[in-house]
């Protein structure tokens, strides 16, 4: 059974940092990524990383502030979020696919349940 389990969300003040983690089980994934959904908005791409960790891609809104990394031996992906601002408040979802590289939801077959990140001003 394939599972993605996120952890690390919480409440932080503007300018602070949080680190999200996602542990995958049941399958080896070639691509892992993070999406987020703010209240009243559609889910949007945040970052993605390939199997080796050599290729990453970020949404413009988080570039320079967020860093995605993975430990393939542990089948885990992390998202280090720095310089957080209230606009980063959202439910963050871990996503994974065996091989497709992309920034669209439809390109990911597996999803976690999400973890809430709230940034106070």
Phi and psi in degrees as a GROMACS rama.xvg file:
@    title "Ramachandran Plot"
@    xaxis  label "Phi"
@    yaxis  label "Psi"
@TYPE xy
-83.6459  132.488  UNK-2
-140.026  141.131  UNK-3
-122.852  123.662  UNK-4
-124.434  116.719  UNK-5
-90.2513  155.503  UNK-6
-153.006  162.747  UNK-7
105.938  -4.01002  UNK-8
-70.4443  172.452  UNK-9
162.142  -164.998  UNK-10
-106.215  132.99  UNK-11
-144.26  151.55  UNK-12
-79.9231  155.62  UNK-13
-55.3915  136.07  UNK-14
93.0342  -10.5428  UNK-15
-84.7745  -173.48  UNK-16
-132.585  153.214  UNK-17
-145.398  152.926  UNK-18
-124.233  122.355  UNK-19
-97.4834  145.151  UNK-20
-129.811  152.577  UNK-21
-140.202  122.505  UNK-22
-105.497  127.325  UNK-23
-103.802  147.808  UNK-24
-144  153.804  UNK-25
95.5195  -14.9224  UNK-26
-165.605  152.535  UNK-27
-91.2271  129.104  UNK-28
-108.788  132.3  UNK-29
-76.0269  -32.0082  UNK-30
-131.014  133.633  UNK-31
-130.609  148.965  UNK-32
-153.864  177.32  UNK-33
-127.71  137.552  UNK-34
-125.005  167.557  UNK-35
-146.498  154.234  UNK-36
-135.743  115.716  UNK-37
-87.8305  158.346  UNK-38
-55.9993  128.536  UNK-39
76.5641  6.48337  UNK-40
-122.87  163.696  UNK-41
-77.9048  157.016  UNK-42
-67.3191  138.223  UNK-43
-130.494  153.059  UNK-44
-69.2253  141.669  UNK-45
-116.848  -55.6319  UNK-46
-161.676  156.312  UNK-47
-143.653  156.539  UNK-48
-146.855  144.344  UNK-49
-88.3395  -178.068  UNK-50
-58.0501  -45.9715  UNK-51
-80.1578  -15.5259  UNK-52
86.0293  0.596417  UNK-53
-80.4827  -22.5533  UNK-54
-116.666  123.885  UNK-55
-131.597  159.496  UNK-56
-148.711  139.858  UNK-57
-129.258  150.048  UNK-58
-67.82  148.227  UNK-59
-58.2455  -32.5494  UNK-60
-68.2682  -18.5596  UNK-61
-117.822  -5.86445  UNK-62
-58.3334  131.825  UNK-63
88.5753  -14.0422  UNK-64
-113.643  -34.4636  UNK-65
-107.38  146.92  UNK-66
-133.387  124.093  UNK-67
-98.2438  141.734  UNK-68
-147.504  163.426  UNK-69
-145.853  151.385  UNK-70
-115.676  96.0601  UNK-71
-65.8572  -30.4105  UNK-72
-62.827  -33.2075  UNK-73
-99.0117  -0.928929  UNK-74
55.4976  47.5132  UNK-75
-126.217  149.657  UNK-76
-131.167  144.722  UNK-77
-127.674  157.786  UNK-78
-134.03  108.308  UNK-79
-87.7803  121.403  UNK-80
-116.433  117.005  UNK-81
-115.71  163.991  UNK-82
50.3719  46.5972  UNK-83
-66.5727  146.764  UNK-84
-132.564  165.316  UNK-85
-56.4933  -26.3997  UNK-86
-69.328  -12.5912  UNK-87
-84.6208  -5.75299  UNK-88
-62.2482  123.775  UNK-89
-176.704  169.805  UNK-90
-88.7272  126.71  UNK-91
-101.552  131.07  UNK-92
-116.322  134.165  UNK-93
-84.6242  138.89  UNK-94
-135.775  153.64  UNK-95
-151.425  152.943  UNK-96
-147.131  154.262  UNK-97
-70.0326  -33.7955  UNK-98
-149.115  -24.3523  UNK-99
-73.8534  129.032  UNK-100
-99.0577  128.763  UNK-101
-176.412  176.378  UNK-102
-118.329  6.78187  UNK-103
-103.669  148.04  UNK-104
-55.7962  -40.3042  UNK-105
-65.3091  -15.1194  UNK-106
-87.0474  -0.767901  UNK-107
-117.52  127.482  UNK-108
-90.3369  -21.6975  UNK-109
-126.264  140.632  UNK-110
-138.164  146.383  UNK-111
-85.1808  178.988  UNK-112
-81.5458  -17.4545  UNK-113
99.0585  151.812  UNK-114
-136.194  136.107  UNK-115
-81.0793  132.605  UNK-116
-120.795  123.367  UNK-117
-123.358  125.723  UNK-118
-113.492  118.654  UNK-119
-92.713  147.325  UNK-120
